[in-house]
């Protein structure tokens, strides 16, 4: 009986690995197609991305001059992944909408993102809801639309947010 259970577990693991590998192949194909076309304006993904995926994405993003919208909600991004993302988007001047909701971003990722966005004057919307940006992450933010639902920050973070609002017109969405 134990052997049968182990075999079932192994089969489930193999199926999950095949599904993940299928997603990776699809991602790679989509990125290669985008790299070939060099005219993608909207990028929508919702999956776990490895550092290798982010290296590939970074290289493709560098070539997408017309990319205006990035929606990576529910895509797991760590600090290293955000570095690759920022590197890929460094010279993009057409971004107007970024959705990184529920991506488990922390303070360091938000700092990298804020540094990247400092010269992105076309950007109007950034959705960082359902992340872990914390008190220190809040101080790095400046935009016209800012989504911060389901984030945890205390008095210090609220003070940073107040400092941001003093000199900016912002629409803030809380739940």
N, C-alpha and C positions, 0 to 999 in steps of 0.2 A: 504494500500500500504506500509506504514512504517513497519507494522508487517511482510509483505512478504520480504521486504529488510533485516530486522533484521534476519529473519529465514535463508535467503540465506547466510548472513554473518556468522551466527552461523554454517551453514553447511560447508562453506569453512574453517572456523577455525577448526571444528572437523576433516575435511579431512586432513588439515595440521598437526594437532596434531597426527592423526593416521599415517601419513607418517613419522613424526619425531619419533613416538614410534616404527614404523616398522624399521627405521634405527637403533634405540637404541637396539632393540631386535637382529637385524642382527649383530651389533657391539658386543654385549654381547656374542652371539653365536660364532662369529669369535674369540674373545678373549679367550673364554673358550676352543675352539678347539685348539688354539695356545698353551694355557697353558697345555692342555692334551698332545699334540705332543711334545712340548718343542724343536722344530726343525725349526721354522720359520726363514727364512733368509731375506725375503723382506716383509716390512709392508707398505701398500699403503692405505690411507684413505683420503677422501675429504668430510668433514661434520663438523657441529658444535659440539664440544665436551664439555660436562658439567664437573664440578669438579668431579662429581661421576664417569663419564666415565674415567676421567684421573686417578682416584684412581685405578680403575679396570685395566686400561692400565699399570700403574706403576707396579702393582703386577705381571702382565703377563710379562712385559719387564724384570723384575728381573730374570725370569726363561729362557729367550731366549738367550742362550749363543752364538748362531751362527748368530744372527741378524746382517746383513751387510748393509742393505739399509732401510732407513726410508723416505717415501714420504708422507708428510702431507700437501702438497700444497693446498691452499684454505680451510684449516681447521682452524677454529678460535681457537687460543690459547691465553689465558690471562697469566698474571704473575704467578698466582696460578697453572694453568695447566702446565706451563713450569717447575715449581718446582717439580711437580709430575713426569713429563717426565724425568727430570734430575735424580730424585731419582731412577726411574726404570732403567735408563741406566748407573748408576754410575759404575758398575763393568763390563760392556760390553767392550771387547777389539777387537771386530771384525767389528765395524762400519767403512765403507769406504765412504758412500755417505748419506748425509742428505739433504732433500729438505723441508724447512719451508717457501717457497715463498707464499706471499699473505696470511699470517696467522695473520696479525695485531700485530706482535711482536714489543714491545717497548724496550727502553733502559734497563730496569730491566730484561726482559726476555733474552736479548742478554748477559747481564752480567752473568746470571745464566748459560746460554748455554756455554759461553766462559769458565767459571769455570769448567763446566763438561768436556769440550773438551780439557782442558789443558793437560790431560794425555792420550788422544786418538791418539796415534802416527800413527795408520793405516788410520785415516780419511784423505781423499784427496779432497773431494768436499763438500761444504756447500753452499746451495742456500738460500739466505735470501732476494731475490728480492721482490719488492712490499710490503715492511713493513714500519715501522715507527721507525727505530733504532736511528735516530738522531745523533747529534754530539758526545754525550757522549757514545752512543752504539758502535760507530766505533772504539773507542780506545780499546775495548775488543777483537778484532778479530785477529786471526792468522791462516792461512791455505795456501794450494797450489792453490786451485781454489776457488774464492770468487765471488758470483753473488750479485750485489747491485743495479740492475735496479729499477727504480721508488722508490727510497728512498730520503728523504729530509735531507741533512746535509750541513752545511755551511763551512766556512773557518776553524773553529775549528775541525770539523770532517775530512776535507780534510787534515789538518795537522797530525791528528792521523793516517790517512791512509798512508801518506808519511812516518811517523815514522815506520809503519809496513813494508813498502816496502823497507826501507833502508837495512834491514837484512834478507830479505826473497825473494825467487823467487815465484812470484804469477802471475796467469793469471786473469785479471780483466775484467768483462763483464759489460759494461754500454750501455744503450739505449739512 
